[in-house]
Amino acid sequence: MISRRRSRHRRRRADWARRGEVRPASRHPELVDRMSIRSCIGRWLIAAIAAGDLVGAGAARAQQIPADEAAFTAFVAERFRAEIRDTPVVIKGPLTLSIGPLQANLDRIYAVCKTNTNACAREIGSYISGVKATTSSRNDPPTRAALRVVVRTAEYMRQALREVDARGPALTRPLAEGLVIVPVLDSPRALRVFNDRDRAALGLTQDQVFDIAIANLRSSVKPIATAAKAVPSGQFGTLTGDYYQTSRLALIDSWAPLAQAQGGVLIVAAPSTDVMLYSGDDSSTGLDALRTLARNVMARAPKPLSGSLLRWTPKGWQSVR
């Protein structure tokens, strides 16, 4: 019965084809709907694949960042103009821009792009976002509650100060060899360096600025006793996940419980602005291992800080040779 019916349908289709007629609609519209849906899905998939190819091609083109200094500078300048439309962006020279009253030095970003092309676009985007936030918040009035401190290398601050506008020099205080602590203003929009004009606006002395900033930091981070656990000799501890992890170095006395729990030995490294490494092993093998780890982390960090090792003492940090 089924085979006769199928044969009859085949003969009808052949007759329709010879007469040039259109096949009548199916008696089972749900089958037609399913076929139509499959056809639409197929077209959508093809379109999606094509769109993906186009997006991929666009991303690939976006990654074609110039390697020449002058072309690189012009490329980043155009990115700034697209992001900060109400602020003039002027090329002052290779790897140097003026963005309103700020000077943007592209040396570090250019160095990253030369050594790690995969991270280049991300670094440029991060840098532009930071400058954009800084320009939008630069006129915000300073407050005591917003004061914090960060740890930076002395060399970094020498370079960074060239980017600070004429609002007065920044304040720094030595922490250890090659490292300084720097007061900053922390706001929801940006983190910016606290300068001498901000100090005058708040009517503070330099010592008061650091005292308030360190006190605010102390109250905003977890105590070392709960954030860091003692580690056996030959092992390393890590503090990460907070922008102010390395700022803990300014809280000298807070490290005493950890040092005591490790037999009086505490060696630390700050390879990135948000990563702290520590150990209770000051043997030559232990120091070499921690130094190697710190340098490896530093090499991969988006915001590297220092590969140096520091030893805790009640009076401050000492460089480990």
C-alpha positions as CSV (number, residue, x, y, z in Angstrom):
1,M,0.0,0.0,0.0
2,I,2.8,2.4,1.0
3,S,4.9,1.6,-2.1
4,R,1.9,2.1,-4.5
5,R,1.2,5.5,-2.9
6,R,4.8,6.6,-3.2
7,S,4.9,5.5,-6.9
8,R,1.7,7.5,-7.5
9,H,3.3,10.6,-6.0
10,R,6.5,10.1,-8.1
11,R,4.4,9.9,-11.3
12,R,2.5,13.1,-10.3
13,R,5.7,15.0,-9.7
14,A,7.0,13.9,-13.0
15,D,3.8,15.1,-14.7
16,W,3.9,18.4,-13.0
17,A,7.5,18.9,-14.1
18,R,6.7,18.1,-17.7
19,R,3.8,20.5,-17.7
20,G,5.9,23.2,-16.0
21,E,3.5,23.5,-13.1
22,V,4.3,24.3,-9.6
23,R,3.9,21.6,-7.1
24,P,0.9,22.1,-4.8
25,A,1.4,22.9,-1.2
26,S,1.9,19.9,1.1
27,R,-1.0,18.4,2.9
28,H,1.3,18.5,6.0
29,P,2.2,22.2,6.5
30,E,4.1,21.4,9.6
31,L,6.6,19.5,7.4
32,V,7.0,22.6,5.2
33,D,7.5,24.7,8.3
34,R,10.2,22.4,9.6
35,M,11.9,22.5,6.2
36,S,11.7,26.3,6.1
37,I,13.1,26.5,9.6
38,R,16.0,24.3,8.7
39,S,16.6,26.4,5.6
40,C,16.6,29.6,7.7
41,I,18.9,28.1,10.3
42,G,21.3,27.1,7.5
43,R,21.3,30.6,6.1
44,W,21.8,32.1,9.6
45,L,24.7,29.8,10.2
46,I,26.3,30.7,6.9
47,A,25.7,34.4,7.7
48,A,27.1,34.0,11.2
49,I,30.2,32.3,9.9
50,A,30.7,35.0,7.3
51,A,30.2,37.7,9.9
52,G,32.7,35.9,12.2
53,D,35.2,35.9,9.3
54,L,34.6,39.6,8.8
55,V,35.0,40.3,12.5
56,G,38.2,38.2,12.6
57,A,39.5,40.0,9.6
58,G,38.7,43.3,11.3
59,A,40.4,42.3,14.5
60,A,43.4,41.1,12.5
61,R,43.6,44.5,10.8
62,A,43.3,46.2,14.2
63,Q,46.2,44.3,15.4
64,Q,48.4,45.6,12.6
65,I,49.9,48.3,14.8
66,P,52.9,50.1,13.2
67,A,56.4,49.2,14.4
68,D,58.0,52.4,13.4
69,E,58.2,55.0,16.2
70,A,56.7,57.9,14.3
71,A,53.9,55.7,12.8
72,F,53.2,54.1,16.2
73,T,52.9,57.6,17.7
74,A,50.5,58.7,15.0
75,F,48.5,55.5,15.5
76,V,48.1,56.0,19.2
77,A,47.3,59.7,18.8
78,E,44.4,58.7,16.5
79,R,43.2,56.3,19.1
80,F,43.3,59.0,21.7
81,R,41.4,61.4,19.5
82,A,38.7,58.8,18.9
83,E,38.4,58.2,22.7
84,I,38.9,61.8,24.0
85,R,37.0,64.0,21.6
86,D,36.8,67.1,23.7
87,T,40.6,67.3,24.4
88,P,43.2,68.3,21.9
89,V,45.8,65.6,21.1
90,V,49.1,66.8,19.6
91,I,52.1,64.9,18.5
92,K,55.1,66.6,20.1
93,G,57.7,64.1,18.8
94,P,58.3,60.4,18.5
95,L,56.6,58.6,21.3
96,T,55.5,61.8,22.9
97,L,52.0,63.3,22.9
98,S,50.3,66.2,24.6
99,I,46.7,65.5,25.6
100,G,45.3,68.8,26.9
101,P,47.6,69.9,29.7
102,L,49.1,66.4,30.1
103,Q,52.1,64.9,28.4
104,A,51.8,61.2,27.4
105,N,55.1,59.4,27.0
106,L,54.6,56.2,25.0
107,D,58.1,54.7,25.6
108,R,56.9,51.9,27.9
109,I,53.9,51.0,25.7
110,Y,56.1,51.0,22.6
111,A,58.6,48.7,24.4
112,V,55.8,46.3,25.3
113,C,54.6,46.2,21.7
114,K,58.1,45.5,20.4
115,T,58.7,42.6,22.8
116,N,55.1,41.2,23.0
117,T,52.9,41.8,20.0
118,N,50.1,39.8,21.4
119,A,49.8,42.2,24.4
120,C,50.2,45.3,22.3
121,A,46.6,46.2,21.6
122,R,45.6,45.4,25.2
123,E,48.3,47.6,26.6
124,I,47.4,50.5,24.3
125,G,43.8,50.2,25.3
126,S,44.6,50.1,29.0
127,Y,46.9,53.1,28.7
128,I,44.3,55.2,26.8
129,S,41.6,54.2,29.4
130,G,43.9,55.3,32.2
131,V,44.7,58.7,30.6
132,K,41.0,59.2,29.8
133,A,40.1,58.6,33.4
134,T,42.8,60.9,34.6
135,T,41.7,63.8,32.3
136,S,38.1,63.4,33.4
137,S,39.0,63.5,37.1
138,R,41.9,65.9,37.2
139,N,39.6,68.8,38.3
140,D,37.9,66.8,41.1
141,P,38.7,68.5,44.4
142,P,41.1,66.4,46.6
143,T,39.8,64.9,49.9
144,R,41.6,63.4,52.8
145,A,39.4,60.3,52.6
146,A,40.6,59.5,49.1
147,L,44.3,59.5,50.1
148,R,46.2,56.3,49.7
149,V,49.8,55.3,48.9
150,V,51.2,53.1,46.2
151,V,54.7,51.7,45.7
152,R,56.6,52.5,42.5
153,T,60.2,52.4,41.4
154,A,62.1,55.6,41.6
155,E,62.9,55.4,37.9
156,Y,59.2,54.9,37.0
157,M,58.3,58.1,39.0
158,R,61.0,60.1,37.2
159,Q,59.4,59.1,33.9
160,A,55.8,59.4,35.1
161,L,56.4,62.9,36.5
162,R,57.0,64.1,32.9
163,E,53.3,63.2,32.3
164,V,52.0,65.2,35.2
165,D,50.6,68.6,34.4
166,A,51.6,71.9,36.0
167,R,49.5,71.3,39.2
168,G,52.6,71.1,41.3
169,P,55.3,68.4,41.9
170,A,54.3,64.9,43.2
171,L,55.3,63.8,46.6
172,T,57.5,60.7,47.2
173,R,59.2,59.1,50.1
174,P,62.0,56.4,50.0
175,L,60.9,52.9,50.9
176,A,63.9,50.7,50.0
177,E,66.6,50.8,47.4
178,G,65.1,51.8,44.1
179,L,61.5,51.9,45.5
180,V,59.4,54.9,46.7
181,I,55.9,55.3,48.2
182,V,53.7,57.8,46.4
183,P,50.5,59.4,47.7
184,V,47.5,59.1,45.3
185,L,43.9,60.1,45.3
186,D,41.6,57.1,44.8
187,S,38.2,57.8,43.3
188,P,35.6,55.6,41.5
189,R,36.7,57.1,38.1
190,A,40.5,57.0,38.4
191,L,43.6,56.9,40.5
192,R,45.8,59.9,40.2
193,V,49.0,61.1,41.8
194,F,48.5,63.5,44.7
195,N,50.6,66.6,44.1
196,D,51.7,69.7,45.9
197,R,48.8,71.8,44.8
198,D,46.4,69.2,46.2
199,R,48.4,69.3,49.5
200,A,48.0,73.1,49.7
201,A,44.3,72.8,48.9
202,L,43.9,70.5,51.9
203,G,46.1,72.6,54.1
204,L,48.4,69.6,55.0
205,T,52.1,69.3,55.5
206,Q,54.0,66.6,53.6
207,D,54.3,64.4,56.7
208,Q,50.5,64.8,57.3
209,V,49.8,63.7,53.8
210,F,51.8,60.4,54.2
211,D,50.4,59.8,57.7
212,I,46.8,60.1,56.5
213,A,47.4,58.1,53.3
214,I,49.0,55.3,55.2
215,A,46.3,55.3,57.8
216,N,43.6,55.1,55.1
217,L,45.5,52.3,53.4
218,R,45.8,50.4,56.7
219,S,42.0,50.6,57.3
220,S,41.1,49.5,53.8
221,V,43.2,46.3,53.4
222,K,42.9,43.0,55.3
223,P,45.5,42.6,58.1
224,I,48.5,40.5,57.1
225,A,47.7,38.0,59.8
226,T,44.5,37.0,57.9
227,A,45.7,37.7,54.3
228,A,49.0,35.8,54.4
229,K,49.9,32.5,56.1
230,A,53.4,31.4,57.1
231,V,55.0,29.1,54.5
232,P,57.6,26.3,55.2
233,S,61.2,26.7,54.1
234,G,61.5,26.1,50.4
235,Q,57.9,27.3,49.6
236,F,56.5,30.6,48.5
237,G,53.4,32.6,49.6
238,T,51.5,34.9,47.3
239,L,49.3,37.9,47.8
240,T,47.3,39.0,44.8
241,G,43.9,40.2,43.6
242,D,44.0,43.7,45.1
243,Y,45.5,46.8,43.5
244,Y,47.0,47.8,46.9
245,Q,48.8,44.5,47.6
246,T,52.2,46.0,47.0
247,S,51.2,49.1,49.0
248,R,51.4,46.9,52.1
249,L,55.1,47.4,52.0
250,A,54.5,50.8,53.5
251,L,52.9,49.2,56.5
252,I,56.2,48.1,58.0
253,D,55.0,47.0,61.4
254,S,52.1,45.0,60.0
255,W,54.5,42.3,58.7
256,A,55.9,41.5,62.1
257,P,53.5,38.6,62.9
258,L,54.3,36.9,59.6
259,A,58.0,37.3,60.1
260,Q,57.7,35.8,63.6
261,A,55.7,32.9,62.4
262,Q,58.5,32.1,59.9
263,G,61.2,32.1,62.5
264,G,62.1,35.7,62.1
265,V,62.8,35.4,58.4
266,L,60.7,37.2,55.8
267,I,61.9,37.8,52.2
268,V,59.5,39.5,49.8
269,A,59.3,40.5,46.2
270,A,56.9,42.8,44.4
271,P,57.1,41.8,40.7
272,S,53.8,43.5,39.7
273,T,51.8,46.4,41.1
274,D,49.2,43.9,42.4
275,V,51.3,40.8,43.2
276,M,53.4,40.1,46.3
277,L,55.6,37.0,46.8
278,Y,57.1,36.1,50.1
279,S,59.3,33.3,51.7
280,G,60.8,32.3,55.0
281,D,63.9,30.8,53.3
282,D,67.0,33.0,53.1
283,S,69.4,30.4,52.0
284,S,71.2,31.0,48.8
285,T,69.1,28.4,47.0
286,G,65.9,29.8,48.4
287,L,66.8,33.4,47.5
288,D,67.8,32.3,43.9
289,A,64.5,30.5,43.5
290,L,62.4,33.4,44.8
291,R,64.4,35.9,42.6
292,T,63.8,33.7,39.5
293,L,60.1,33.4,40.3
294,A,59.8,37.2,40.8
295,R,61.5,37.9,37.5
296,N,59.3,35.4,35.6
297,V,56.2,37.0,37.0
298,M,57.5,40.5,36.3
299,A,58.2,39.5,32.6
300,R,54.6,38.5,32.1
301,A,52.9,41.2,34.2
302,P,50.9,43.9,32.4
303,K,52.2,46.4,35.0
304,P,55.6,45.1,36.2
305,L,57.2,46.6,39.3
306,S,60.4,45.2,40.5
307,G,62.4,42.0,40.5
308,S,64.4,42.9,43.6
309,L,64.2,41.0,46.9
310,L,63.6,42.7,50.2
311,R,64.2,41.5,53.8
312,W,61.9,42.6,56.5
313,T,63.3,44.3,59.7
314,P,61.4,46.1,62.4
315,K,63.0,49.4,61.1
316,G,62.2,48.9,57.4
317,W,63.0,46.9,54.3
318,Q,66.6,46.0,53.3
319,S,67.6,45.0,49.8
320,V,68.9,41.5,49.4
321,R,71.9,41.1,47.2
